[in-house]
């Protein structure tokens, strides 16, 4: 049976929760920088060269961009994102932007059909903290990062 967008969004939210808990369990501090985008926001990002597609998973709430925070500053290196990207892609079965062939986008994590969400349910030792969200609408300072 084909999944509805709503059911994919629910499962994607669960996967993002697992990613947050995984980061916390590894003492990696993160901030969600983008979840949902409007078509207008996506067109702006493509026009400004910060995205390569008008068909972004952000448009349907099935992608998230994060920043890794160290000493109060965002860190964007692939090395810093590697543990999170490997967990997302290898363990949960999602698509990590660090694995894109023609355009590396390490802060980007997106839905993929048949993600393995039943494998990770025991993060009982981790107590999640509140994270800050920018779910669209507000203008953020340009950090020079490209978004898909």
C-alpha positions in Angstrom: 0.0 0.0 0.0 1.3 3.4 -1.0 2.0 5.8 1.9 0.2 9.1 2.0 2.2 12.4 2.4 0.8 12.7 5.9 2.0 9.3 6.9 5.4 10.0 5.4 5.6 13.3 7.3 4.7 11.5 10.6 7.5 8.9 10.0 9.9 11.6 8.9 9.2 13.5 12.1 10.0 10.3 14.1 13.2 9.9 12.1 14.3 13.5 12.9 13.5 12.7 16.6 15.9 9.7 16.4 18.5 11.9 14.7 18.2 14.5 17.6 18.5 11.8 20.2 21.4 10.2 18.4 23.2 13.6 18.3 22.5 14.2 22.0 23.8 10.7 22.9 27.1 11.6 21.1 27.2 15.1 22.7 26.7 16.8 19.4 24.8 20.0 19.8 22.6 20.8 16.8 20.1 23.4 15.7 17.4 22.8 13.1 17.8 25.6 10.5 15.1 24.7 8.0 12.3 22.2 7.8 9.5 23.4 5.5 9.9 25.9 2.6 7.3 27.6 0.5 7.6 27.4 -3.3 8.6 31.1 -3.2 11.4 30.5 -0.7 12.7 27.6 -2.9 12.6 29.7 -6.1 14.6 32.4 -4.3 17.2 29.8 -3.1 17.6 28.4 -6.6 17.8 31.9 -8.2 20.5 32.8 -5.6 22.5 29.6 -6.3 21.9 28.2 -2.9 19.8 25.3 -4.1 20.0 23.2 -7.3 16.4 22.1 -7.5 12.8 23.5 -7.5 11.6 20.1 -6.5 13.0 20.0 -2.9 11.8 17.6 -0.3 11.5 20.7 2.0 8.4 21.7 0.0 6.5 18.7 1.4 8.0 18.7 4.9 10.2 15.7 4.2 13.6 17.3 4.6 15.5 19.1 7.4 18.6 21.1 7.4 20.6 21.3 10.6 23.7 23.2 11.9 26.2 21.6 14.3 27.0 24.0 17.1 30.4 24.0 18.8 31.5 26.7 21.2 28.4 28.8 20.2 29.3 28.8 16.5 28.0 26.8 13.6 30.3 24.2 12.1 29.7 23.1 8.5 32.5 20.6 7.8 31.7 17.2 6.4 33.8 15.6 9.1 31.6 17.2 11.8 28.4 15.9 10.0 29.7 12.4 9.2 28.5 10.6 12.4 25.0 12.1 11.9 25.0 11.4 8.2 26.1 7.8 8.6 23.4 7.2 11.3 20.7 8.8 9.0 21.7 7.0 5.8 23.2 3.7 7.1 21.1 3.0 10.1 17.8 4.7 9.4 17.9 4.3 5.6 17.3 8.0 4.8 19.1 10.2 2.3 21.9 12.4 3.6 23.0 15.4 1.5 26.7 14.5 2.3 26.2 11.5 0.0 24.9 13.5 -3.0 27.0 12.8 -6.0 27.0 16.1 -7.8 26.3 18.5 -5.0 27.5 17.9 -1.4 25.0 19.3 1.1 26.1 17.9 4.5 23.4 19.8 6.6 20.6 18.2 4.6 18.7 15.1 5.7 15.7 13.9 3.8 13.0 11.2 3.6 13.5 8.0 1.7 10.9 5.4 1.2 11.2 2.3 3.4 13.3 4.1 6.1 14.0 1.6 9.0 12.4 3.4 11.9 11.7 0.3 14.0 15.4 -0.4 14.6 15.9 2.5 17.0 13.4 2.8 19.8 15.6 2.7 22.9 17.2 6.0 23.6 15.8 6.0 27.2 19.1 7.2 28.7 19.0 10.4 26.5 16.9 13.3 27.8 16.2 15.6 24.8 16.5 19.3 25.2 14.5 21.9 23.5 16.0 22.9 20.1 15.3 26.0 18.2 13.4 25.8 14.9 13.0 28.1 11.9 10.1 26.6 10.0 9.9 29.2 7.4 8.7 32.7 7.1 11.4 34.5 9.1 14.4 35.8 7.3 17.6 34.4 8.7 21.1 35.9 8.4 22.8 34.5 5.3 25.4 32.0 6.6 26.8 31.2 3.1 25.5 27.6 3.1 23.6 26.1 0.2 20.2 24.6 0.9 18.3 21.9 -1.0 
